[in-house]
């Protein structure tokens, strides 16, 4: 048995996109083992309540403060699970945690920190649609909270020039609902209007919705904070079906 | 109870990188439910044997034939699990399966096909190293079995120009051990020699090995078929530690 008083243990736990069926056994065990859970309130709400475990809920915008709080708890001898949606390593809490370590107390570098991967939103979206990520792809966050929009534009252009499949995270926010419109407009200069676009909202949750459209027809009003946007390469194909949604896939070759 | 004689059910199951602790409950249930398992022999070996279940092992190079076999079994009324390493949607079996549907019997389009996502090699590698995929990234397969090397070069250049973190899949094979050397040489023209490089071999398996180096020093002889290569962006940073390996992370911002 591991003592709950062992010093310096911190897990960064990926919950996946929402469906508990996608939670790995490793992640489930860390959640059960922790003395303290730290995270955005809506992620904590997904974790079953356990007697003797302390919950530290915070607002979504304060990742670095949340990370510092978790590190301080761990250095005091607690077993801390920082909960993250999706995969903590992909546009989620792991980068913030290591930023906090990098800029924080030297003693934090002696902690045992384990990142526990999870299913990320692009994987869940792709699985529902078919195999759109079946070949080379890029993942880009459209959030301009921490990086200039000019860098986002540069990456969108590079992704289009490389003819990658593109997964767009954080395509909209209440503060900036129009960035997905700007991204669609930029990509439309480089890619065919017929390019397949998948709008995957809340995959794995009760309000899941998947729409398959094209770059020319993609409607920014259908994209919100809970939407993951996948944009095909020139090779991405649709398989029409008599019943149900077409499948979307990107062949493994260049054809 | 679902009858095993129900027609037309096929799962494409992601086993993750090798550690059963990363197998999702959804994937485990599909493996238990299937009447037939289809896959590359070394992936099938990871699945516990179950009475009454038929195993169809094949060589790794014949993805399309394997997919056609699985589809024929499903249309005959079997419940088929096509097993795949990592995430079937990322450089794995799902694209081959939908290619086979696209070019195959019209009746195959009426099948129920479910892709069950898994942890992909880049996620496992990133989790072990820290948070190198913490910001915009590309995933590129260096396999030139099905696409020309000129397309791979174009994508490597675009990924470098966009200053993405880069995950390289299939960096070597027995037939072509030198492609990772050529990729390093191409990237070295566009990126600093100090750029962090992670060579992650067999993460989650007993022979796991992680090396952190730089683009200038990266040694192609340390890269084999079981290695996932991660190459940082200009923002990727190392956190030195007095004990143990440094952590590698890419900050969420442009800094």
Interface residues (C-beta under 8 A of the other chain):
Chain A: X16 X19 X20 X21 X22 X23 X24 X25 X26 X29 X63 X87 X88 X89 X90 X91 X94 X95 X96 X97 X98 X99 X101 X102 X109 X110 X113 X114 X115 X116 X117 X118 X119 X120 X123 X124 X126 X127 X128 X130 X131 X132 X133 X134 X135 X136 X137 X138 X139 X140 X141 X146 X147 X148 X151 X154 X155 X157 X158 X159 X161 X162 X163 X164 X237 X239 X240 X241 X242 X243 X247 X249 X250 X251 X252 X253 X254
Chain B: X16 X19 X20 X21 X22 X23 X24 X25 X26 X29 X63 X87 X88 X89 X90 X91 X94 X95 X96 X97 X98 X99 X101 X102 X109 X110 X113 X114 X115 X116 X117 X118 X119 X120 X123 X124 X126 X127 X128 X130 X131 X132 X133 X134 X135 X136 X137 X138 X139 X140 X141 X146 X147 X148 X151 X154 X155 X157 X158 X159 X161 X162 X163 X164 X237 X239 X240 X241 X242 X243 X247 X249 X250 X251 X252 X253 X254
